[in-house]
Amino acid sequence: MNRIVAILTIVTIALGFASCTKYENGPSVSLKSPKSRAVGEWHITDLLVNDKHEQALFDKESSAVLTLEKDGTYTYTIPNIRAAVEKSGLWSFGEDKTELLLIQRDSINGDSERTYKITRLSKTEMWLVNGSEEYAGFDDLIERHFEKKQE
């Protein structure tokens, strides 16, 4: 009888973990906090528009680097032929940590906020989506896949 209770308890816990994933593309379980997984230097590895690889846009952003710092600041650098385009500001998570909020600091045009849905956040991968009905003003669903630079 005790064995059956123990097995049922283990199965219930395992199913609980499997169904509690925050991000639709995983991971199911992580011992690291979302913030500790997010902090670091991220390099774009793929860019999808409406779930299809978009080569022209990927080529434009393929050298982009997103750096999220522990202190809540970020930089997003896109090297360009003439000069690098760099955006910077503050980053944070949405209330349930399934959205990444970037507040770009701009003394000339004023601050602007961008919200990205996080569909994957592991210690080495982060997938961010903007677009669709969830993000008013966008006709296309744009998904960027990033890989963390290993230290």
N, C-alpha and C positions, 0 to 999 in steps of 0.2 A: 504494500500500500504506500509506504514512504517513497519507494522508487517511482511509482506512478506520479505522485505529487511533485517530486523533484523534476521529473521529465516534463510534466506539464508546465511547471514554473519556468524552466529553461526555454521551452518552446514559446511561451507567452512573452518572455523578455525579448527573445530573438525577433519575433514578429513585431513587437513594439518598436524595436530599433529600426527594423526594415521599413516600417510605415511612417516613421517620424522624420524622414529626410527633409531638410529644408529646401534643398535645391533639386530641381527636376532632373538634372543630369549627375547628381551625386556630389560628394560621396555619401553613402548611407550613414556612416558613423565616422566621427573624427574626434580624436582626443585633444586636438588643438582648437583654440577658440577661433571664430571667424576672423577676428582682428589679427591674430598672429599669423593666420594663413594669408590674409590680404596684404599685409605689410611686406614690401620688397619691390624689386625692379622687374617689371613685366614687359615681355616682348611679344608683339603680335605674331601669331602663327597661321591664322586663317581669318577670312572675312567672308561672311555669307549675307546675301540679300535675298529675303524670302526663301530661306533654307537652301540656296544654291551658291556655290563658290563664285565670287565676283572678282575675276582676275584684275581688271583695270583698277578698281578701287583698292584691292589688296596691294597691287604694285605701288600705288600712291602712298599707302600707309605701312608698307612692309617693314620699314626701318623705325617705326614708331616705338617709343618707350614710355610706359606709364610707371611712375614711381610713387608708391604710397608710403608715406613715412609714419612712424609710430606717433608722432606729435599731432597727427591729423592734417598735415599738409600734403599736397601732391604736386607733381609736375607731369605734363604730357608733352613730349617732344616729338615732332615729326621733322626729320631732316629734309631739307629742300635743296634744289640746285644752287640757289643764291645764298640762302641762310636758313638755319633751322627755325621752325615755328614752334614756340614754346608757350604753353598755357600753364598757369599755376593757380593755386588757391587752396581751399580746404576740402577735405573729404570726410565722409561719415557714412554709416549705414542707416537705412530706413528703420522703422520701429521693430520689425521682425527680422532684420538682418538679411532680407532677400533682395534688397535694393542698395545700390551704391549711389550716393549723392555726391556730386562734384560741384563746388561753388567756385567758379572762376573769378579771380580778382582782376578787375580792370578799372584803373583810375580814370580813364578817358570815357569809356562807354558805360561804366557802372558794372556791378557784379551780376553774374548770370548763373543760374543753377541748372544742372543737367541731372536727370535721374536715369539709371540703368538697372534693369532687372538682372539679377545674378542667377544664371541657370546652372553654373558649376563653380564650386570654390573648394579646391583641394590644396595641398601644400605646394603643388607644382603647376596647377592649371586654374584659370579663371575665365569664364565665359560671360560676356556682358551683352545684353540685348536692349536696343531701343527701337521704337517704331510701333506699329499696329494701333488698334483702338485704345489699348492701355496707355499709350503715350500720344496724346492728342497732338496733331500737327505733322505727323509722319505718315506717309502713304506706304512706305516699305518697312519691313521688319529687317533690321540690320543687326547682325550678331558678330561680335569680335571675339576670337579665341586668343587668349594670352598664355604664355608659358613663363614661369618665374626663372630669372637668372639664378643659377646655383652659386652659392657663395663658397 
